[in-house]
């Protein structure tokens, strides 16, 4: 894109904003529920975008509790209020569980505190429970204002002036457990924490021939467990949405013992904290350890990552995602009319989009209902195409098909890396080889790029490769010139 294209796009964006004046409007921003890396980036984007279009923006400290308590918990923000917070984890405006907001009396107090400052636009950053509460608040708004007027807390004119409340949500959750969005704020950063720990554990596990059982967050959603297992090549993974089949104990022990027989020095098992079996009974990390020790006698350790997954600085992806969502949230609030339903800003592909909040919350609740009713295939489908695809990919790469089930193929496929090196090349090679083997193709590795190709440095990789035993050798072949 040349300078003229950039200037044209900037000019187009300015013209777009000219029709979205925030003059005379006030926006309240709050974070609620569990904290997630990237929340501060979202707060920053809401504040600066709101100020840019001429609106007043207010921090609501301590989530819904601060809205109910009012006073110094609701403070007008300026441009400098959000300086140097982009890289800070957690949320600078705080988050708290609020029982009072669950009652009409509590919401009545909250409405009075907002009306005092002229806030009729609310941006809520939290999980499905927080967003559901915001939607209930929005539906009751007119009735709450009438009651405040009857009690003499506000004037009749204020009821007319602030007759409607607009609500826009952004999902901050490290579990990626909200339907309707490809990724929630904080998920990518949590995955980085998990992979850092797994990589560190792998070195000590290889040194001592140990089996490690890692428990990651995910009481109701197994996204973190699934994607981290896919990213680190875990030998087994336990998820709430996809319980292991009957007899999994024996199958897992057979796989671990086969790994040891092939001289593989480590076994990694990842467990979501909400993992269950097909009868909806919990599968805990301690149970898995006890099974491995009793059946195989392997030296086994349990590591529970806990809140370290929420901590640390947000990844570049989460900072950008939250910033884009924050801008879109302000635009959505300014474009809202009394008839506009509450919406949630989501990620679809690479675009920030708006979806009806009620529908997304209902889909999220449908997943839990499907699991409660043991309709696990439906639960996986309801999680979305990305979750289902990741699960199928993990199964294909982690579970070696029996030789008699591999189809026959006359194709010979070679893998070669050329050009500059890039992180993730080995993962791509691993995936290509294992999928090729499962399709019955004969796979070849070409060493040292095109130069090696010219010299005939071609090595076949049979079905025995890719089972995990020779995985460390992956870094030594398919090298870049």
N, C-alpha and C positions, 0 to 999 in steps of 0.2 A: 504494500500500500504506500503510495507516494504522499508528499506533503499536501497536495491539493485534495486528495481523498480524505486525509485526516481532518483538514480544515472544514471540508464539506460536512463530515459527520458531526464535528463539534457544533457547527452552525445549526444543523438539523436538530441536535439535542437541545440547544438553547431555545429554538423556536417551539419545540415540544414542551419545554418547561414554562414558556410564557403563558400557556393555557392552564397551568397548574399552580397558580399563585396560592401560597399558604398564608397570605396576609389575613390577620384576624382569626387565624386558627391556632389551636393549641393541641400538641401531641404529647401523650404520656407514654413512656417506655419503661417496661419492667421485665425482669427475669424471674422465672418461677420454677419450682421443682429442683431436680438435681442439676448441679452445674455441669458445664461442658466447655471444653476449650473452643474458643472462637466466639463465645457469647459477647466478649468485649468488642470484638470487631463489628458485630451486628449492632451493638449499642452505639458505637462510634459512627457507623454509617447512618443510622436513623437520626442522630443528633445533627450531624453535619449536612445531610440532605435536607432535613427539616429547616435548618437555619438558612440554607442556600435558597430555598423557595420562599422565605419570608415568614415562616411559622415560628411560634414559640414551642420549644421542646422541654419537657420536664422529666427529670429522673424520678422514678418512684422506687425508693430504696426498700429493700427487704421484701420484694414481691408483693403479693396480695396483702400481706400483713401490714406493710407500709401504707398501702392504699386505704386500709381500714383505719389505721391509727392516725393517718394524716400528719399535720404539723410539719416538722422538719424532715419528715420522710418524703415529702414531695417538693422538689427543688428545681427551679429553672436552670437549664444547662446552657453554657455558651460554647463557642468554638474551641476554646482552650480546655474546657472541662474533659474532653476526650482525647487530649494529646497524650502520646506515649503509652497508649493502652492496647494498641493493635497486637503486640507480641505477648501480652499478659494473659495467663490462663485464668480460669474461673470467671467470676463476674464482679466488677468493681462496685456495682450497685446492690449487690447482695441478693440472696434468695432465701426464702423461708416457707415452711409449710404453714398454712393458715386455716385453722378450724373455723374461725369466725366468718371467713368469706363463704363458707359452705352454707351459712344460714342467711335468711333474708335480712335479718337485723344487721348482720355484718356487711352485707352488700348495700344496705341503706346508708350506712356510715360512709362506705367507700364512695357511693354516688355523691353524697354531700361534699366530701373532700375534693372530688374532681370538679364539681360545679363551681365551687369557690374560686377555682383557678381557671375556669372556662375550658377545661379539658373535655373535648367530645370525640377525640380520636385516640385510640388505644392500640399500642403495638406490644404484643405479648410474645416473649421468647421463652419457650418451655416445651414440655411434653404434651401428650394428648390430654392428660388430666387438667393441666393448666389452661389449655386452649378450650376445653369443654367448659370450664368455669367462666372463661371470658365470654363465650357465646351465650351462656345462661344470663350473665350480667347484661349483655346487650339486649336480650329479649325482654328483660324486666325493666329496662332503663326508664321508659316513659312512666310506668307505674310507680317506680321508685321516686321519680321527680314529683309526681302528683302527691305522693305521701309526704315527701319533705315539705312541699308547699302547705299541705293541710296542717302539718305540725308547726308551721311558722319558721322553719329552718331556712327556706329560700323564698324569694318573691315569685308571684305568678308570672311576671315578665321573664324571669330566669327559666321557668319551665318552657316557655315558648322559644326562647333564644337557644336553649341547649336541648331541644326536644329529641335529638337522635344521637346515638353513640355508634361510631364506626369502629370496627375491630378487625385488625389484621394480625395473623400469627406467623411466627417463624419457629421451626422445630429445632430446639437445642437438646440433643440426646445422644450420648455416646453409643447407644445400642442400635441405632438405625432401625428403630422399631415402629416407625410411623408410616402407614401406607399412603401412597400418593406422591412420594418423593424418592428419587434415586439415592439420595444421601442426606443425612441430617447433620447439623452443625455439631462438631466434636467427634464424630465417628472416625474420621481419617486420623486424627491425632491420637485417639485411643488405640487404633491399630498400630501406629508407630511405636507406642509404649510397649505393646504386647510383643511385637516382633523384636524389639531391642532386647527384651528379657529372654525370649526364646533363643535368639542368637547367642546370648551370653551363656545360657544354660547348656546349649549344645556342646560347647567346648569342654565343660566339666563332665558332662555325661559321656562324651567320647573317651575322656581320660580314664574313667572308672567303670566303663561298661554299665551304665546305669539306665534305668527307665525313669522318665520324669512325667508326672501327671500335673498338668497346669490347669488351674481353675480360673476362668475369666468371667467377667460380668456378663449378664444376660439372663435375668430371672424369667422373662417371658419371650425373649427373642435371642436366637442363636447366631445372629449375624457376625458378631465379633469372633466367636469360636470358629465358625465356618470359614471366614475369610482368612483368619490368622492360620488356620490349619492348611488352607490352600497355599498360603504364602510361604510357609516354612516346611511344607512337605510332611506334616504330622502323620503318624502311622494310623491313628484312630481319632475320631472326633464324636462328641456326644452333644446333641442339640435338642431343644424342647420341641421343635417343629417336626423333626424326623428321628424318632426313637429307633434304636437298633432292633433288628428282627429277633425273634425268639431264638435262643441258643447263641446269642452274641458273645457270651462269656467264653465259650469254647473257641469260637471263630477268632476272637481277638487274641487269645492265648496262642493259638496255632500260628497266627501271623507274627507275633512277637518272637516266638521260638524259631520260626523260619528265618527271621531277620538275624537272630543270633547265630544260627547255623551257617549263614552266609558271611559271617564275621562282621556284621554290622554292629558297631560298638554303642549305638544309642537307640532308644525308642522314645518317641514323644507322643503323648496322649493329651489332647486338649478337651476340656470339659466346660460347657456353659453352666453357670451356677444354677440354672433352672432346668438342667437336663432331666429327662424322664424316660421310663420304658413304655412299652405299648399299653401298659395298664395304668398309666399316669402316676406311677410310683417314682419317687426321686432316685436318680443315680448320682451319687456323690463321689467326689474325688477320693475320699478315704475308702469307700467301698471298692473302687477300682484298684487302689493300691493294695488293699487286702487280698483281692482276687489274684493279682499278679504275683504277690509274695507267696501266697498259699499254693497256687497252681504251678508256678514256674520257679519259685525261689530266687527271683531276680532282686538285686538291690534296687529299691524303688523309693523315690522321693516325691512329695507333694509340694507344689508351690502355688499359693493362692495370691493372685496379683492384687485384688482388692482395689482400693481407691487410687493406687498409683496410676491406674488407667485414666482417671479423670485429671490427673495433675500434669504439670509441665506446660511448656509453651505450645500454642497451637501450630499445626503444620501450615505450610504455605497454602495448601488447598483449602483448609478451614478458614483461614483469614480472607481469602478471595471469595469463597462461597458465602460467608457471613456478610461481607461487604456488599456483594451484589444483591443478596436477599434484603439487606437493610434498605438499600436504595429503592428496590422494587416495592417494599412495604410502604414507604412514604408515598410513593406515586399512587399506590392502590388506595391509601387513605384519602388523598386529595381528590381522587376520581370517584370516590364512593358517594352514593346517593342514599336517601332514606330506604330505598327499595333494595339496595345492594346487600346481599347476604354476607356474613362474616367469611373471610377467606384465609387461606394459609398459603404463604409463599413457598413454593416447592422447586426442586430441581428436576427437570425432565430433559434427558440428553445433556446438553450443555447450556440450557436456557432456564432462566428464572421464570416460573409461571405461577399463576394464581389458580387455586382450586377451592371449591366450596369446603369450608372447614368441617361442617357437619358430616358430609359424605366421607371425608378422609378419616374422621374419628370413628365413624361407623364401620368402615373397612378394617381399621385397626382392631376394633373390638370383635369383629367377626373372626379374626385369626385366633384370638384367645378362645372364642366359643368353639371353633373347630377343634382345637387341641383338647378342650374339656370333654368334647364328645368323641374324642379319639378319631377324628377325621383328618389324619395327619397329611395325606396327600392334598387335601383342600387347603390345609394351613400353609403348606409350602407354596401352593399356587397363589394364595391370597397375599403372601409376602411380596409377590411381584416377580417379573421376569428375571431381574438381576439375581435375586436370591436363588431362584430355581436353577438358573444357569450355573451359578457358582457351586451349588450342591452337586449337580450332574458332572461338572468338571472335576470336582474333588474326587468323586467316586471313580471316575475314569482314570485319573492319574495316580490314585493311592491304592487301588485294589487291582491286583494283577489277575487277569482272567486265566482260568485253567487252559492248558494247551489244547484240549479237545474242544473248547468252545471258541477258539480264535478262528475266524474265517480264513479260507485259503485265498491268497492273492499272488499274482505274478508281477506285482509292482516292486521295483527297487527305488528307494527314496534316499537321497543324500542331503545332509544338512551342512551348510557352510556359513560361517560368519565373515563378513567383509566390512571394510570401512572402519571408522573410528569405534572404539569400544564404548559400550553404554551399559549402565546398571540394568539388570534384568535380562540380559542376553542368555545367560545360563538357564534361567527359568523358561525362556521361550524354547531353547533347545531341548530341555527336559520334557516339556509338554509335547513338542513335535515328535520326539522319538517314542514316547510312551503311547501316544495316540496312534502313531503309525504301526507300532507293534500290535496293538489291540485290534487294528484293522487287517492284520495279517501281512503287512508289507515287510520287506526286508530293508532294514535301516542301515545307512552308512554314515560315518563321520568323516568329514574332509578337514584335515588339519591345516592350520596356517593360511587360511584364506585361499585366494586364487593362486598364489605361489605354490602352496602345498598341493593344490589341485593339479597344477601343471607338472609337478614332480611325482604325482601318483600317490600322495600321502592320503590314501583312502582306506578306512578301516571299517569292516562290517560290525554292526551291533545287533546281536541276536536277541531272542526273547528273554534271555536271562538278564540282559541289561535293563536298567530302569526299575528294578525291584527294590532299589535302595542300597544294595550292597556296594555298588560301584559309584554311588552318587558323588562322593568327594572328587572323583576323577573328572567330573563334569567340567571343572574349572581348567583342566589341562588340555582339553580337546575342543575343537571348533574355535580355536583361538583366532584373534584378529591379527592381521599383519601389522 
